[in-house]
Amino acid sequence: MILSNLALAAAVTIPSVIAGPIPEENPHGPNKTWTPPNLPQHPIGKNWSGWKGISNLFVFGDSYTTTSFDPRLAQPNATNPLGNPVSPSAPHGYTAVNGPGWVQQLTEVYNRSEILSYNLAYGGATVDSAIVAPYLPTVLSFRQQVNQEFFPYYVETGANARWNSNNALFCVFIGINDIGNAWYKSNATAIFDATFHVYAGLLDELYHAGARNFLFINVPPVNLAPLTTSQGPSSISAEGAAIEGFNDRISNLAYSVEYTYSDSTVFQFDTHSLFDQVLEYPAAYPQTSGYKNTTAFCVAYENGTPALNTFDPSCGIPVDQYFWLNSLHPTYHVQDVMAQLIAQELVAVPART
């Protein structure tokens, strides 16, 4: 059932916290690190135990997030905090970034405690398949990830995870496919209105199941990915405007969670600004300083490679020196930065005392 608490709260006029343009005064020069602005100082809910108090991540999203985890198979555990799949050829799970994605890095590298990650994200997902159809009917939307995977496996009788409101962080990184499959339609505004009504209802459902700590990740500038740049300036501009509007809605919805549920703790991460920064100045972070090409991709690499730094002579440079793995997805280095900065934000907010 779609609840309406947050949908009503979202109607309140709330200022956006999405970052503005990158500062013009030499923000990207050598030895300078510009951290994308996120939420300003915000209320700390009674259930926030600090980043070191988090031992469970529940993650929802699309190909930018998925590790191909299946809740029917092996569950996350101390030996394998990502659960499944387990394969010598895919030690990080099956990702779309040709290496460890942000979920893996947040779980195993930038963690402050032992974390088990239940990554329910599904490649190609939209918020609701009934509103914006994915590329295949078998793709599980955010709505299905919540109702067909989270609730049956982690809330109802016989749940697999031992979590509570204090030790779990709920992460949502969704919207790339909603925008990509709808921005060009004449009724896009109505589509996104309906999309966020469902999005708000799903957050209500998660809250009533016990979720109190939330991380919202906005949509990166995929209008700068080769899929869109190959269509010309008008498409770049139009999709960019759609992304900006979608991200404003995410920001407002995040504030609505705080407005509606005073015992919640809400974080936002501005992936859009991070990608903009790295695309303009790859050396802004050590992890991305090796990028040599930030505009194109090489066909020989587009479906993934045997090694993180595979070199094919037809591509000119190794795969990990391309920002774009293929027409839509980045290589893993930028997601490593993403995980690092998310962890910094989480660490900066102390536990409620």
Residue frames as qw, qx, qy, qz and C-alpha x, y, z in Angstrom:
[[0.000, 0.889, 0.459, 0.000, 0.00, 0.00, 0.00],
 [0.396, 0.400, -0.030, 0.826, 1.29, 3.44, -0.86],
 [0.328, -0.696, -0.463, 0.440, 1.18, 5.71, 2.17],
 [0.279, 0.804, 0.261, 0.454, 0.86, 9.43, 1.74],
 [0.487, -0.782, -0.137, 0.364, 2.63, 11.05, 4.70],
 [0.474, -0.360, 0.304, 0.744, 5.76, 12.02, 2.81],
 [0.272, 0.465, 0.577, 0.614, 3.90, 12.88, -0.36],
 [0.170, -0.907, -0.371, -0.108, 1.96, 15.46, 1.62],
 [0.505, -0.720, 0.055, 0.473, 5.04, 16.76, 3.38],
 [0.547, 0.024, 0.428, 0.719, 6.86, 17.13, 0.06],
 [0.165, 0.782, 0.457, 0.389, 4.33, 19.74, -0.93],
 [0.368, -0.866, -0.085, 0.328, 5.86, 22.06, 1.68],
 [0.482, 0.825, -0.174, 0.238, 8.20, 24.57, 0.06],
 [0.773, -0.537, 0.180, 0.286, 11.67, 23.53, 1.13],
 [0.187, 0.864, -0.404, -0.236, 14.93, 25.05, -0.09],
 [0.941, 0.278, -0.174, 0.089, 17.12, 22.78, -2.18],
 [0.517, -0.730, 0.396, 0.206, 20.55, 21.74, -0.95],
 [0.854, 0.339, 0.234, 0.319, 21.76, 20.50, -4.30],
 [0.483, -0.452, 0.153, 0.734, 25.11, 22.11, -4.89],
 [0.372, 0.873, 0.044, -0.313, 25.31, 25.11, -7.16],
 [0.703, 0.656, -0.227, 0.152, 27.96, 25.63, -9.82],
 [0.824, -0.168, -0.148, 0.521, 31.51, 24.66, -8.98],
 [0.220, -0.887, -0.003, 0.405, 33.29, 27.74, -7.59],
 [0.644, 0.746, -0.018, 0.168, 35.23, 29.59, -10.27],
 [0.073, -0.888, 0.433, -0.136, 38.23, 30.60, -8.15],
 [0.355, 0.508, -0.780, 0.087, 40.71, 27.82, -8.87],
 [0.782, -0.341, 0.297, -0.428, 38.81, 25.07, -7.05],
 [0.991, 0.127, 0.045, -0.018, 40.53, 22.25, -8.92],
 [0.295, 0.810, -0.489, 0.133, 44.17, 23.31, -8.82],
 [0.671, 0.180, -0.669, 0.266, 46.96, 21.02, -7.66],
 [0.288, -0.013, -0.714, 0.638, 46.86, 20.04, -3.99],
 [0.389, -0.038, 0.219, -0.894, 43.29, 21.30, -3.69],
 [0.087, -0.254, -0.961, -0.070, 40.43, 19.01, -2.82],
 [0.393, -0.098, 0.003, -0.914, 36.94, 20.33, -3.26],
 [0.085, 0.188, 0.958, -0.202, 34.38, 18.21, -1.43],
 [0.216, -0.420, -0.578, -0.665, 30.90, 18.36, -2.96],
 [0.272, -0.174, 0.439, -0.838, 28.56, 20.12, -0.53],
 [0.301, -0.298, -0.896, -0.133, 25.88, 17.90, 0.95],
 [0.393, -0.761, -0.487, -0.170, 23.31, 18.47, 3.65],
 [0.006, -0.649, 0.355, -0.673, 23.99, 21.34, 6.02],
 [0.003, -0.115, 0.831, -0.544, 24.01, 20.62, 9.74],
 [0.584, -0.253, -0.467, -0.614, 20.81, 18.70, 10.31],
 [0.681, -0.449, 0.310, -0.489, 18.90, 17.16, 13.21],
 [0.230, 0.279, -0.930, 0.066, 20.24, 13.90, 14.59],
 [0.764, -0.290, -0.304, -0.489, 17.52, 11.37, 15.24],
 [0.614, -0.552, 0.467, -0.316, 17.52, 9.33, 18.42],
 [0.966, 0.040, 0.256, -0.007, 18.31, 6.17, 16.46],
 [0.590, 0.716, -0.315, 0.200, 21.55, 7.40, 14.87],
 [0.850, -0.483, 0.076, 0.194, 24.43, 5.51, 16.48],
 [0.115, -0.781, 0.488, 0.372, 27.15, 7.12, 14.40],
 [0.656, 0.506, -0.496, -0.260, 28.86, 5.54, 11.40],
 [0.158, 0.359, -0.896, 0.210, 30.75, 3.16, 13.67],
 [0.467, 0.037, 0.691, -0.550, 27.42, 2.00, 15.09],
 [0.746, 0.381, -0.127, -0.532, 26.10, 0.90, 11.69],
 [0.399, -0.283, 0.867, 0.094, 26.36, -2.84, 11.06],
 [0.488, 0.408, 0.763, 0.112, 23.74, -3.28, 8.32],
 [0.145, 0.352, -0.284, -0.880, 23.31, -1.55, 4.98],
 [0.515, 0.492, 0.701, -0.035, 20.12, -1.99, 2.98],
 [0.076, -0.418, 0.376, 0.823, 20.68, -0.64, -0.50],
 [0.554, 0.596, 0.571, -0.104, 18.23, 0.05, -3.33],
 [0.059, 0.707, -0.299, -0.638, 19.02, 1.23, -6.82],
 [0.795, 0.575, -0.014, -0.192, 20.05, 0.36, -10.35],
 [0.895, 0.295, -0.115, 0.314, 23.17, -0.64, -12.32],
 [0.183, 0.747, -0.359, 0.529, 25.27, 2.10, -10.72],
 [0.478, -0.540, 0.488, -0.493, 24.78, 0.21, -7.44],
 [0.964, -0.051, -0.016, -0.262, 24.04, -3.47, -8.07],
 [0.133, -0.545, 0.827, 0.033, 26.38, -6.31, -7.21],
 [0.631, 0.057, -0.653, -0.416, 23.85, -8.88, -8.46],
 [0.151, -0.136, 0.826, -0.525, 23.02, -9.96, -4.91],
 [0.561, -0.238, -0.630, -0.482, 20.18, -12.49, -4.68],
 [0.422, -0.433, 0.459, -0.651, 18.35, -12.56, -1.31],
 [0.947, -0.056, -0.073, -0.307, 17.38, -16.19, -1.91],
 [0.815, 0.288, -0.407, 0.294, 21.02, -17.30, -1.80],
 [0.649, -0.193, -0.418, 0.605, 23.88, -16.97, 0.69],
 [0.196, -0.949, -0.230, -0.085, 23.36, -14.06, 3.05],
 [0.225, 0.766, -0.379, 0.468, 25.99, -11.48, 4.01],
 [0.861, -0.465, -0.161, 0.129, 28.24, -12.75, 6.79],
 [0.418, -0.823, 0.271, 0.273, 31.53, -11.98, 8.48],
 [0.636, -0.139, 0.578, 0.493, 33.48, -13.88, 5.83],
 [0.214, 0.294, 0.562, 0.743, 31.64, -12.35, 2.89],
 [0.063, 0.421, 0.441, -0.791, 29.85, -9.16, 3.96],
 [0.364, 0.266, -0.319, -0.834, 28.25, -8.86, 0.51],
 [0.761, 0.105, 0.490, -0.412, 26.72, -12.34, 0.64],
 [0.646, 0.197, 0.664, 0.320, 26.60, -13.43, -2.97],
 [0.962, 0.228, -0.151, -0.002, 27.50, -13.99, -5.73],
 [0.513, -0.664, 0.507, 0.196, 30.82, -15.59, -4.90],
 [0.870, 0.456, 0.122, 0.145, 33.05, -16.26, -7.88],
 [0.644, -0.330, 0.218, 0.655, 36.81, -16.07, -8.52],
 [0.351, 0.367, 0.433, 0.745, 35.99, -14.11, -11.67],
 [0.179, -0.715, -0.241, -0.631, 33.80, -11.64, -9.75],
 [0.472, -0.150, -0.630, 0.598, 35.36, -11.03, -6.32],
 [0.067, 0.092, 0.247, -0.962, 33.38, -7.80, -5.99],
 [0.486, 0.526, 0.597, -0.361, 30.12, -9.29, -7.21],
 [0.431, 0.399, 0.562, 0.582, 28.97, -8.42, -10.71],
 [0.038, -0.709, -0.203, 0.674, 29.08, -4.67, -11.07],
 [0.545, 0.761, 0.313, 0.160, 28.63, -2.28, -13.99],
 [0.021, -0.974, 0.221, 0.051, 31.79, -0.30, -13.20],
 [0.777, 0.451, -0.391, 0.200, 34.41, -2.94, -14.03],
 [0.368, 0.258, -0.640, 0.623, 35.57, -3.22, -10.44],
 [0.245, -0.423, -0.735, 0.469, 34.44, -2.65, -6.88],
 [0.075, -0.692, -0.385, -0.606, 31.50, -0.26, -6.70],
 [0.135, -0.564, 0.280, -0.765, 30.61, 2.25, -4.02],
 [0.826, -0.426, -0.047, -0.366, 28.69, -0.30, -1.92],
 [0.912, 0.003, -0.279, 0.301, 31.68, -2.64, -1.71],
 [0.410, 0.411, -0.313, 0.752, 34.05, 0.17, -0.82],
 [0.396, -0.567, 0.144, -0.707, 31.73, 1.62, 1.81],
 [0.917, -0.315, -0.109, -0.218, 31.30, -1.85, 3.31],
 [0.947, -0.083, -0.075, 0.302, 34.87, -3.10, 3.28],
 [0.571, 0.330, -0.102, 0.745, 37.24, -0.12, 2.95],
 [0.016, -0.444, 0.120, -0.888, 35.66, 2.99, 4.50],
 [0.671, -0.545, -0.447, -0.230, 33.70, 1.21, 7.23],
 [0.094, -0.595, 0.538, -0.590, 34.28, 1.82, 10.94],
 [0.632, -0.181, 0.631, -0.412, 32.69, -1.45, 12.04],
 [0.205, 0.030, 0.939, 0.273, 31.83, -4.88, 10.66],
 [0.493, 0.345, 0.050, -0.797, 29.09, -4.19, 8.13],
 [0.402, 0.223, 0.872, 0.169, 26.79, -6.59, 6.32],
 [0.240, 0.343, -0.209, -0.884, 25.39, -5.20, 3.07],
 [0.465, 0.412, 0.781, -0.066, 22.08, -6.31, 1.62],
 [0.043, 0.383, -0.345, -0.856, 22.32, -4.81, -1.84],
 [0.505, 0.448, 0.718, -0.170, 18.91, -5.21, -3.47],
 [0.243, 0.665, -0.220, -0.671, 19.70, -2.89, -6.39],
 [0.714, 0.293, 0.623, 0.128, 18.92, -4.21, -9.86],
 [0.251, -0.206, 0.459, 0.827, 20.45, -3.15, -13.16],
 [0.053, -0.309, -0.630, -0.711, 18.05, -1.09, -15.27],
 [0.168, -0.567, -0.748, 0.300, 15.71, -0.32, -12.36],
 [0.099, -0.512, -0.153, -0.839, 13.31, 2.59, -12.28],
 [0.279, -0.182, 0.547, -0.768, 11.29, 3.70, -9.26],
 [0.627, 0.238, 0.612, -0.419, 8.16, 1.95, -10.50],
 [0.247, -0.029, 0.807, 0.535, 8.02, -0.13, -13.69],
 [0.216, 0.657, 0.722, -0.002, 4.34, 0.70, -14.08],
 [0.055, 0.917, 0.107, -0.381, 5.23, 4.37, -14.49],
 [0.263, 0.774, -0.513, -0.262, 8.56, 4.20, -16.33],
 [0.994, 0.087, 0.045, -0.045, 9.18, 0.85, -17.97],
 [0.443, -0.624, 0.562, 0.314, 12.73, -0.54, -17.70],
 [0.292, 0.515, -0.644, -0.485, 14.59, -1.99, -20.65],
 [0.380, -0.015, -0.911, -0.158, 13.36, -5.49, -19.78],
 [0.635, -0.488, -0.210, -0.561, 10.16, -6.56, -17.98],
 [0.836, -0.225, -0.455, 0.208, 12.20, -8.80, -15.68],
 [0.298, 0.362, -0.361, 0.806, 14.00, -5.83, -14.10],
 [0.417, -0.612, -0.625, 0.248, 13.04, -5.26, -10.47],
 [0.026, 0.773, 0.075, 0.630, 12.06, -1.67, -9.78],
 [0.015, 0.324, -0.557, 0.764, 12.70, 0.18, -6.51],
 [0.687, -0.213, 0.100, -0.687, 9.11, -0.64, -5.63],
 [0.934, 0.026, -0.332, -0.129, 9.70, -4.35, -6.23],
 [0.477, 0.344, -0.623, 0.515, 13.02, -4.28, -4.41],
 [0.266, -0.300, 0.483, -0.778, 11.17, -3.05, -1.34],
 [0.750, -0.068, 0.178, -0.634, 8.01, -5.12, -1.57],
 [0.945, 0.182, -0.221, -0.159, 9.26, -8.34, -3.17],
 [0.703, 0.289, -0.504, 0.410, 12.72, -8.58, -1.62],
 [0.036, 0.413, -0.506, 0.756, 13.19, -6.39, 1.46],
 [0.631, -0.295, 0.225, -0.681, 9.92, -7.18, 3.20],
 [0.952, -0.031, -0.218, -0.214, 9.72, -10.94, 2.53],
 [0.807, 0.203, -0.421, 0.361, 13.37, -11.64, 3.32],
 [0.394, 0.209, -0.433, 0.784, 14.27, -9.06, 5.98],
 [0.321, -0.279, 0.222, -0.877, 11.12, -8.01, 7.80],
 [0.810, -0.178, -0.183, -0.527, 8.54, -10.76, 7.82],
 [0.850, -0.383, 0.329, -0.148, 8.66, -14.01, 9.79],
 [0.910, 0.019, 0.268, 0.316, 11.93, -15.87, 9.35],
 [0.281, 0.948, -0.151, 0.007, 13.81, -12.75, 8.28],
 [0.879, 0.211, -0.174, 0.390, 17.44, -13.35, 7.35],
 [0.345, 0.501, -0.266, 0.748, 18.98, -10.20, 8.80],
 [0.482, -0.615, -0.494, 0.380, 19.35, -9.17, 12.41],
 [0.230, 0.317, 0.045, 0.919, 18.90, -5.44, 12.22],
 [0.159, -0.725, -0.586, 0.324, 17.17, -2.72, 14.14],
 [0.175, 0.948, 0.223, 0.143, 16.50, 0.99, 13.84],
 [0.368, -0.872, 0.243, 0.215, 19.83, 1.86, 15.46],
 [0.531, -0.426, 0.616, 0.397, 22.25, -0.28, 13.48],
 [0.566, 0.400, 0.638, 0.335, 20.89, -0.04, 9.94],
 [0.052, 0.532, -0.171, -0.827, 21.40, 2.56, 7.22],
 [0.600, 0.531, 0.598, 0.005, 18.99, 2.60, 4.27],
 [0.170, -0.447, 0.401, 0.781, 20.56, 3.85, 1.03],
 [0.587, 0.630, 0.502, -0.078, 18.64, 4.82, -2.11],
 [0.123, -0.482, 0.463, 0.733, 20.43, 5.66, -5.38],
 [0.421, 0.455, 0.773, 0.137, 17.75, 5.68, -8.08],
 [0.243, 0.806, 0.188, -0.505, 16.61, 7.84, -10.97],
 [0.148, -0.433, 0.616, 0.641, 19.08, 7.40, -13.82],
 [0.124, 0.188, 0.891, 0.395, 16.74, 5.15, -15.78],
 [0.135, 0.738, 0.588, -0.304, 13.60, 7.09, -14.85],
 [0.063, 0.772, -0.134, -0.618, 15.20, 10.14, -16.46],
 [0.134, -0.323, 0.754, 0.555, 16.79, 8.29, -19.36],
 [0.120, 0.304, 0.912, 0.248, 13.52, 6.61, -20.32],
 [0.025, 0.772, 0.628, -0.099, 11.28, 9.67, -19.91],
 [0.230, -0.538, -0.039, 0.810, 13.08, 13.04, -20.17],
 [0.042, -0.084, 0.551, 0.829, 12.24, 13.42, -23.85],
 [0.031, -0.512, -0.841, -0.171, 8.50, 12.75, -23.46],
 [0.102, -0.524, -0.192, -0.823, 5.97, 15.58, -23.61],
 [0.658, -0.626, -0.194, -0.370, 4.38, 14.43, -20.32],
 [0.602, 0.206, -0.593, 0.494, 7.68, 13.99, -18.46],
 [0.150, -0.369, 0.408, -0.822, 6.60, 16.32, -15.63],
 [0.796, -0.226, 0.002, -0.562, 3.49, 14.25, -14.96],
 [0.869, 0.104, -0.474, 0.096, 5.56, 11.07, -15.12],
 [0.392, 0.267, -0.578, 0.664, 7.97, 12.40, -12.51],
 [0.466, -0.366, 0.220, -0.775, 5.08, 13.62, -10.33],
 [0.923, -0.141, -0.163, -0.319, 3.74, 10.07, -10.26],
 [0.732, 0.257, -0.527, 0.347, 7.22, 8.64, -9.76],
 [0.129, 0.341, -0.543, 0.757, 7.85, 10.71, -6.64],
 [0.702, -0.322, 0.068, -0.631, 4.44, 9.87, -5.22],
 [0.955, -0.033, -0.296, -0.013, 5.53, 6.22, -5.31],
 [0.511, 0.374, -0.499, 0.592, 9.04, 7.08, -4.07],
 [0.263, -0.442, 0.371, -0.774, 7.55, 8.86, -1.05],
 [0.865, -0.231, -0.045, -0.444, 5.22, 5.97, -0.34],
 [0.867, 0.137, -0.430, 0.212, 8.08, 3.48, -0.37],
 [0.231, 0.396, -0.519, 0.722, 9.97, 5.58, 2.16],
 [0.604, -0.370, 0.185, -0.682, 6.87, 5.55, 4.36],
 [0.956, -0.062, -0.242, -0.156, 6.83, 1.76, 4.12],
 [0.657, 0.276, -0.508, 0.484, 10.50, 1.52, 5.04],
 [0.118, -0.456, 0.408, -0.782, 10.01, 3.88, 7.98],
 [0.762, -0.292, 0.112, -0.566, 7.10, 1.87, 9.34],
 [0.936, 0.062, -0.339, 0.069, 9.22, -1.28, 9.03],
 [0.742, -0.577, -0.050, 0.336, 11.81, 0.31, 11.32],
 [0.603, 0.349, 0.074, 0.713, 14.10, 2.33, 9.06],
 [0.263, -0.902, -0.217, 0.264, 15.28, 5.51, 10.75],
 [0.310, -0.643, 0.376, 0.591, 18.62, 6.31, 9.11],
 [0.695, 0.628, 0.349, 0.033, 18.56, 7.23, 5.42],
 [0.299, -0.452, 0.421, 0.727, 21.11, 8.11, 2.74],
 [0.602, 0.713, 0.333, -0.134, 19.79, 9.64, -0.48],
 [0.444, -0.289, 0.484, 0.696, 22.11, 9.82, -3.48],
 [0.453, 0.694, 0.109, -0.549, 21.17, 12.09, -6.33],
 [0.834, 0.455, 0.289, 0.123, 21.50, 11.47, -10.07],
 [0.476, -0.413, 0.342, 0.697, 24.91, 12.07, -11.66],
 [0.334, 0.664, -0.156, -0.651, 25.26, 14.08, -14.89],
 [0.626, 0.090, 0.744, 0.217, 24.59, 11.16, -17.22],
 [0.494, 0.839, 0.185, -0.132, 23.71, 13.73, -19.87],
 [0.055, 0.838, -0.512, -0.179, 27.51, 13.98, -20.22],
 [0.660, -0.149, 0.728, 0.113, 27.85, 10.25, -20.86],
 [0.071, -0.213, 0.700, 0.678, 28.51, 9.19, -24.47],
 [0.184, 0.467, 0.863, 0.059, 24.96, 7.87, -24.82],
 [0.110, 0.875, 0.398, -0.251, 23.65, 11.42, -24.70],
 [0.156, -0.696, 0.294, 0.636, 26.61, 13.45, -25.96],
 [0.308, 0.008, 0.785, 0.537, 26.46, 11.47, -29.20],
 [0.190, 0.686, 0.697, 0.087, 22.97, 12.95, -29.75],
 [0.269, 0.554, 0.171, 0.769, 24.19, 16.54, -29.74],
 [0.107, 0.147, -0.374, 0.909, 23.96, 19.72, -27.66],
 [0.520, -0.309, -0.137, -0.785, 20.18, 19.94, -27.52],
 [0.827, -0.255, -0.491, -0.099, 19.89, 16.48, -25.95],
 [0.520, 0.038, -0.523, 0.674, 22.69, 17.25, -23.50],
 [0.112, -0.217, 0.199, -0.949, 20.90, 20.40, -22.40],
 [0.661, -0.284, -0.266, -0.642, 17.41, 18.91, -22.23],
 [0.811, -0.218, -0.534, 0.095, 18.41, 15.82, -20.28],
 [0.379, 0.124, -0.460, 0.794, 20.58, 17.99, -18.03],
 [0.338, -0.301, 0.077, -0.888, 17.55, 20.11, -17.16],
 [0.810, -0.270, -0.384, -0.352, 15.56, 16.96, -16.40],
 [0.696, -0.046, -0.563, 0.444, 18.32, 15.71, -14.09],
 [0.085, 0.231, -0.332, 0.911, 18.41, 19.05, -12.28],
 [0.579, -0.307, -0.085, -0.750, 14.65, 18.94, -11.69],
 [0.851, -0.176, -0.490, -0.071, 14.77, 15.30, -10.57],
 [0.546, 0.058, -0.535, 0.642, 17.57, 16.06, -8.12],
 [0.209, -0.312, 0.195, -0.906, 15.61, 18.98, -6.68],
 [0.779, -0.290, -0.258, -0.493, 12.79, 16.54, -6.01],
 [0.782, -0.063, -0.549, 0.287, 15.15, 14.11, -4.28],
 [0.242, 0.203, -0.425, 0.848, 16.44, 16.91, -2.08],
 [0.459, -0.306, 0.036, -0.833, 12.94, 18.04, -1.17],
 [0.853, -0.212, -0.410, -0.245, 11.89, 14.48, -0.45],
 [0.614, 0.053, -0.579, 0.534, 14.89, 14.00, 1.84],
 [0.064, -0.217, 0.334, -0.915, 13.88, 17.09, 3.77],
 [0.670, -0.271, -0.233, -0.650, 10.34, 15.74, 3.89],
 [0.756, -0.135, -0.622, 0.151, 11.57, 12.65, 5.72],
 [0.319, 0.020, -0.503, 0.803, 13.05, 14.90, 8.42],
 [0.313, -0.204, 0.007, -0.928, 9.95, 17.10, 8.44],
 [0.758, -0.220, -0.370, -0.491, 7.57, 14.15, 8.78],
 [0.900, -0.272, -0.316, 0.124, 9.61, 11.83, 10.98],
 [0.122, -0.911, 0.293, -0.264, 11.52, 13.77, 13.62],
 [0.748, -0.488, 0.448, 0.029, 13.27, 10.64, 14.88],
 [0.874, 0.390, 0.152, 0.247, 14.94, 10.05, 11.53],
 [0.325, -0.683, 0.350, 0.552, 18.48, 10.99, 10.52],
 [0.715, 0.644, 0.269, 0.027, 18.88, 11.89, 6.87],
 [0.388, -0.499, 0.438, 0.640, 21.97, 12.21, 4.72],
 [0.684, 0.709, 0.122, -0.118, 22.26, 13.32, 1.11],
 [0.558, -0.361, 0.458, 0.590, 25.21, 12.78, -1.15],
 [0.415, 0.797, -0.023, -0.437, 25.69, 14.95, -4.23],
 [0.736, 0.008, 0.560, 0.381, 27.02, 12.55, -6.86],
 [0.478, 0.816, 0.275, 0.172, 26.16, 15.08, -9.54],
 [0.046, -0.968, 0.249, 0.003, 28.72, 17.60, -8.29],
 [0.643, -0.459, 0.572, 0.221, 31.34, 14.91, -7.74],
 [0.720, 0.335, 0.519, 0.316, 31.05, 13.62, -11.32],
 [0.301, 0.941, 0.093, 0.123, 31.08, 17.17, -12.68],
 [0.307, -0.867, 0.378, 0.106, 34.24, 17.88, -10.76],
 [0.671, -0.266, 0.633, 0.278, 36.10, 14.72, -11.82],
 [0.654, 0.574, 0.432, 0.235, 35.05, 15.07, -15.45],
 [0.191, 0.972, -0.047, 0.127, 36.48, 18.60, -15.46],
 [0.056, 0.759, -0.594, 0.259, 39.57, 17.91, -13.37],
 [0.905, -0.078, -0.416, -0.054, 40.37, 14.19, -12.84],
 [0.525, 0.245, -0.557, 0.595, 43.37, 14.99, -10.63],
 [0.415, -0.610, 0.094, -0.668, 41.05, 16.38, -7.94],
 [0.821, -0.414, 0.307, -0.246, 41.36, 13.02, -6.14],
 [0.212, -0.517, 0.810, 0.175, 44.18, 10.47, -6.06],
 [0.610, 0.170, 0.771, -0.068, 41.84, 7.67, -7.13],
 [0.586, 0.718, 0.369, -0.067, 40.76, 9.49, -10.31],
 [0.083, -0.822, 0.337, 0.452, 44.06, 11.15, -11.19],
 [0.415, -0.186, 0.790, 0.411, 44.82, 8.36, -13.66],
 [0.541, 0.650, 0.521, -0.115, 41.88, 9.16, -15.93],
 [0.301, -0.241, 0.446, 0.808, 43.15, 10.17, -19.37],
 [0.148, -0.227, -0.622, -0.735, 39.87, 10.17, -21.29],
 [0.152, 0.284, 0.663, -0.676, 36.69, 11.63, -19.76],
 [0.454, 0.367, -0.070, -0.809, 34.51, 11.97, -22.85],
 [0.698, 0.278, -0.511, -0.417, 34.56, 8.69, -24.79],
 [0.773, -0.291, 0.543, -0.150, 34.70, 4.95, -24.23],
 [0.154, 0.435, -0.810, -0.362, 36.37, 2.10, -26.05],
 [0.831, 0.040, -0.230, -0.505, 34.18, -0.58, -27.60],
 [0.629, 0.222, -0.731, 0.144, 36.69, -3.28, -26.70],
 [0.127, 0.096, -0.725, 0.671, 36.10, -2.53, -23.01],
 [0.421, -0.262, -0.070, -0.866, 32.38, -1.76, -22.93],
 [0.830, -0.272, -0.357, -0.332, 31.22, -5.14, -21.60],
 [0.697, -0.653, 0.288, -0.065, 33.88, -5.38, -18.92],
 [0.497, 0.637, -0.583, 0.086, 37.42, -6.73, -18.90],
 [0.846, -0.117, -0.497, 0.156, 39.30, -9.63, -17.26],
 [0.557, -0.227, -0.366, 0.710, 41.42, -7.31, -15.11],
 [0.095, -0.856, -0.325, 0.390, 40.89, -3.87, -13.58],
 [0.053, -0.776, 0.297, 0.554, 43.64, -2.42, -15.79],
 [0.736, 0.279, 0.565, 0.248, 43.26, -4.50, -18.96],
 [0.044, 0.644, -0.310, -0.698, 44.96, -2.95, -21.99],
 [0.699, 0.457, 0.530, 0.149, 43.73, -3.45, -25.54],
 [0.397, -0.163, 0.315, 0.847, 45.92, -1.78, -28.19],
 [0.095, 0.546, 0.599, 0.579, 42.84, -0.68, -30.13],
 [0.305, -0.857, -0.415, 0.011, 41.84, 1.50, -27.17],
 [0.301, 0.759, -0.184, 0.548, 45.13, 3.36, -26.78],
 [0.130, -0.490, 0.581, -0.637, 45.09, 3.30, -22.97],
 [0.147, -0.109, -0.957, 0.224, 44.09, 0.76, -20.28],
 [0.278, -0.596, -0.679, -0.326, 40.44, 0.45, -19.35],
 [0.433, -0.688, -0.455, 0.363, 40.84, 2.13, -15.96],
 [0.274, -0.251, 0.079, 0.925, 42.20, 5.28, -17.60],
 [0.166, -0.403, -0.542, -0.718, 38.80, 5.85, -19.22],
 [0.313, -0.040, 0.455, -0.833, 36.18, 7.59, -17.08],
 [0.772, 0.174, 0.057, -0.609, 33.42, 5.95, -19.12],
 [0.483, -0.152, 0.859, 0.079, 33.43, 2.16, -19.37],
 [0.264, 0.391, 0.791, 0.390, 30.67, 2.27, -21.96],
 [0.015, 0.514, 0.375, 0.771, 27.97, 4.65, -23.17],
 [0.471, -0.713, -0.239, -0.462, 26.41, 5.09, -19.70],
 [0.810, -0.567, -0.116, 0.097, 28.52, 3.65, -16.87],
 [0.030, 0.878, -0.459, 0.132, 31.76, 4.95, -15.34],
 [0.697, 0.178, -0.638, 0.276, 34.75, 2.89, -14.36],
 [0.667, -0.529, -0.508, 0.134, 35.22, 2.13, -10.70],
 [0.454, 0.064, -0.303, 0.835, 37.69, 4.83, -9.58],
 [0.193, -0.386, -0.033, -0.901, 35.06, 7.57, -9.30],
 [0.733, -0.467, -0.359, -0.341, 32.86, 5.27, -7.23],
 [0.692, -0.151, -0.463, 0.534, 35.76, 4.73, -4.86],
 [0.113, 0.193, -0.173, 0.959, 35.86, 8.49, -4.28],
 [0.516, -0.423, -0.315, -0.675, 32.11, 8.46, -3.89],
 [0.785, -0.383, -0.483, 0.060, 32.31, 5.86, -1.11],
 [0.526, -0.021, -0.364, 0.769, 35.13, 7.74, 0.61],
 [0.079, -0.263, 0.033, -0.961, 33.21, 11.01, 0.67],
 [0.658, -0.449, -0.403, -0.451, 30.00, 9.33, 1.82],
 [0.744, -0.290, -0.492, 0.346, 31.92, 7.80, 4.71],
 [0.293, 0.110, -0.244, 0.918, 33.39, 11.20, 5.58],
 [0.365, -0.396, -0.160, -0.827, 29.89, 12.65, 5.75],
 [0.774, -0.406, -0.448, -0.188, 28.64, 9.82, 7.92],
 [0.651, -0.119, -0.446, 0.603, 31.62, 10.06, 10.29],
 [0.119, 0.297, -0.108, 0.941, 31.08, 13.80, 10.65],
 [0.563, -0.457, -0.133, -0.676, 27.69, 13.30, 12.31],
 [0.026, 0.266, -0.862, 0.431, 28.20, 11.92, 15.82],
 [0.320, -0.359, -0.876, -0.045, 25.87, 9.51, 17.53],
 [0.396, -0.663, -0.173, -0.611, 22.87, 10.96, 19.30],
 [0.327, 0.074, -0.742, 0.581, 23.64, 11.24, 23.01]]
